[in-house]
Amino acid sequence: MEIPSKVSVFNTTLEFKGKPALLVAINDQGFYETVLEVQGRNHTVLFPVAETVLIFNEALPAAASDFEIER
């Protein structure tokens, strides 16, 4: 995963269901640092990792998903 990267944000607190954003960092305090458009202007927004789902817009190449996980 590369940062910065375009993502879709899902967060129940703000009722975001796939809001487009740019992920710029994941900080040590447990927040995603994003830039997203709010009312026509770009804002830096911190989302708690525990309450937020990010889906990267760029899909993994087919070869990257061809691996086994040891359990």
N, C-alpha and C positions, 0 to 999 in steps of 0.2 A: 504494500500500500504506500503510495506516495503522498506526501503532504507538501504543498497545498493540493487539494483535490476537490472536485465538485461532488456534492453529496445531496441526498434527500433526507430531511430531518423529520423524525416522528417523536413528538413529545406531548403527553396528555395534559400537562400543566398549562401550556400555551395553546393547546388544541391544534398543534401542527400535525398534519397528515401528509407528509411528503413535500414539505416546504423546501424549495431549492436553496442551497447555501454553499459556501466555500469553506471547507475545513482547513484551518491554518495551523492548528496545534492541538496536542493533547497534553494538558499540563499535569504536573505532579500532584496537584490538589484534587484531582478527580473531575476535571471539567474539559469538555470539548470547547475549543475556541473557534468560533465560526464568524463569517461575515455574511449577513443576509440583508435582503431588501425589506424595509419596513416603511410603509407610507411613501414610497418612491425614493427613499434614500438608503444608502448602505450603512449598516451598523454592525459593530462587533458585539456578538452575543455569546455568553458562556452558558453551556448546557451541562448539567450534572450527568456524568457517565452512567450512573445507576438508574436514571430516569429517562434516558434518551436512547433512541435507536437511530443510527446513521446507516444509510445504504449508499455505497459508492456508485456513482453513475456509470463509471467505466467498468464493464464486466471483465472478469478474469479470462485470460486466453484458455482455450479448451485443454491445452497441455498442463496448465497449472492446477486444474481440478482433477487430474488423473494421478492421485496418490493415495496411499493407505495410511490409516491412523492406527497406531498401536494402542491397545487398551489393556 
